[in-house]
Amino acid sequence: MFILVFACSSAAQSTTIKGKIYNSDSTKVIPGVQISDLGNTIFSLSNSFGSFEINLKQGDQATLLFLAKGFHHKTIRFGGNKDTFVHVFLNENINTLDPVLLMTKHSGSDNITGSSSYIGPKELDKFAYSDANQVLRNVPGIQIQQEDGFGLRPNIGLRATGVERSSKITLMEDGILAAPAPYAAPAAYYFPSVGRMEGVEVVKGSSQIKYGPFTTGGAINFISAPIPEEFSAKLSMNSGSFNTQNMLASLGHQGEYLGFMVQTLQQRSDGFKNLPSNQSTGFNKSDYLVKLSLRNGIDAKTPQKMTFKIGQTDETSNETYLGLNAVDFNEDPFQRYASSQNDVMNSKQRQLSIHHRIKLAKHLNISTIAYSNTFHRNWYKLNHLTDSAGSTVSLSNVLAEQGNPYYLSILKGESSANEILWLKANNRSYYSKGVQMNINYKIPTKKEFVHAFEWGIRIHQDQIDRFQWQDGYSMLNGFLSLQNKGIAGTESNRIETANALASYFTYQFQTNRLEIKPGLRFENINQTRLDYGKNDVNRNGTKLKERENEIAIFIPGIGFYYDLRKGNSVFLGLHKGFSPAGSAVGANPEISTNYEAGYIAQTPLLSGQAVAFYTDYQNLLGSDLNASGGSGTGDLFNGGAAVSYGLELSATTTKLLSKSKQFTLPITIGYTYTEAQFKSSFNSSFEGWGNVTKNDHLPYFAPHQAFLNLSLEHAKFAFNVSNKFIDAMRTQAGQSELSAAQKIPSALFMDLNFAYHVHPRIKLKASILNALNNTNHVSVRPFGLRPAMPRMFRLGLTASL
């Protein structure tokens, strides 16, 4: 009775603090904000509507700390005898981020006159994906071809641009070109590790002319972890099937003048495929990143900040280009042939950048970045066979539906023979360096008008140095035996260099409801190739072959945005698409005219976007990549006229459990329709195109894609479900109905995740990836079928200070 009376008395003497938390820039609510006292005792988490509620004893006072990733923290003192309702506004931590793409709607700083997507820290944290394919698959307009199951070398396209090694999109990290040699060799054999990123931005339409050189499909910018404004330490670990392990650790603090952040991401796996010799088919990958900052104080008359960024990525992956024939795939999709037992990729990437920002006046900002990236890789892998007469035997022909059983038995290690299996050391060194500057100026005018200018310039140089060789092996009792040791430089021995001057200018005119944003980009590119030949390994130039190609081009674009009010708006865009042409003399660049129109809804019930696009190619380019079934020269070739068009839809709502005070149920749905056809006939040696007839459909994109994501969220826990449907993909150009041998079958992938807060700063996670265990083949190139990663279980823990 005493306890009951005491409890009732305490309840009667309590006060309630309720409130709602907003982004101060855009007035959007912020879910998942931690509300705690300064002693780190958590009181509540804001729900999907940004609302929170806590109880205090009557008369008590408390200083509450509001914490949210990507926002400056805030402290508010409460106390007294009355119930209180408060609106809390948090400032987005934009000043600590390095990217130049911070003009999208998530920051509330501008109206993009084109379609864009932003994946923030909360979404990235739900499943803690380390595979960029999984992170990006819910972005409308994205096309993905899986390959190794871990996303080590993603194949990503936007709006049917082609997916081959992500070579047709502008790929960036913190606003800096991230491909190994973005102009000379843009095939992304290095890809930023998405597991260490804080955000991902995707820009399409006319807005992307700021981020070339590729301006047809879109630009993707990965945002690395910023230096935290307050002292922060974080450790995130998970372990799962196939002995797969990931660890992310970081430590940082931004003082009044000096700041630092150190971070490492460690990833490894034994792999989910099996060799007869029981060797590992997995990988080891290590990322290290250091950021240092120097600024002149928050209240300085002319605020300046200098950020130094140094990073390194090391990778050893036991990956191969050799897949399976259809019979063996149906028997066991996770087997690997014995002839791929020595296939391995070793690589090292280093990045260095210095970023200076200065605010010279209230409306004048200047950002300058000097950068240098180097990348070296040697992918040692089976390339082809030769018969007893020395004639080449193609791996594609051996693995075809009507392949050669004798050579197949050699690949499988079932026959010992004198035929030679040639493993090519694809030894390449890259560098990419330059300086870029962006100037933003807003003309002071009356409130009802905005006149703003942005000018950017980049001086850039990149290079690829191929110095390759081949080793010959025989197959003896299921193991490779070295017979012919190659000499470095006798297979490919050439250097390709690109020098580029790029600049853009945009003008923004805005009234209360209308925004018009024209822009113009200029690219001047000079590419040279020095081919020393296979007999000049010392590069004396005795039989040197040189070629050079130079292109200067203007790339215009214009976008319109109109506010229909009540949370509704429309936009319209028109721009010129461009891709560099390579070093071949007289080669023409890829040119297209791009149109898009969209509708945006931001209402209390839901937020969403609908976009229609149309791309008219005057000259479509293909690339001779080994990864796409070519010979690996990297040369570009013309595909003539083509068109692509489609529809992109996405919508989010959090209102299904609006009457509940404890639970929220945010749901996001999306759909993409894409069609692409050649508009001219031609003959091509490219395996994916072949002999093309007018109106043939382009290969390797899914006409229909859809996703459904839902979360059941509570202050203490969350349950997340992610579903992605990918329609069947054609593997060869054509018009007829797809046969089993000509397509990648449709697939549904489902991921499940459960997270529980055992402490305000400690969270446990459990995930099931590919919960439906869809193991259909996801690619048939370059040599044979390969499966999706099977069902994977994973447990994890995240702790922070």
PyMOL commands that set and color helices and strands:
alter all, ss='L'
color gray80, all
select helices_A, chain A and resi 2-12+94-96+105-107+121-127+132-136+164-166+194-196+205-211+241-243+326-331+338-340+395-399+405-411+626-628+740-742
alter helices_A, ss='H'
color red, helices_A
select strands_A, chain A and resi 14-23+34-37+42-45+51-57+61-67+74-79+84-90+116-119+142-145+155-158+170-173+176-177+197-203+219-224+232-240+244-254+258-269+283-295+304-317+344-361+364-386+392-393+420-443+450-476+479-484+492-510+514-531+545-565+568-579+590-602+607-619+621-623+636-638+642-653+667-678+682-683+691-692+704-713+717-726+729-730+743-744+747-759+762-769+777-779+786-787+792-800
alter strands_A, ss='S'
color yellow, strands_A
deselect
rebuild
show_as cartoon
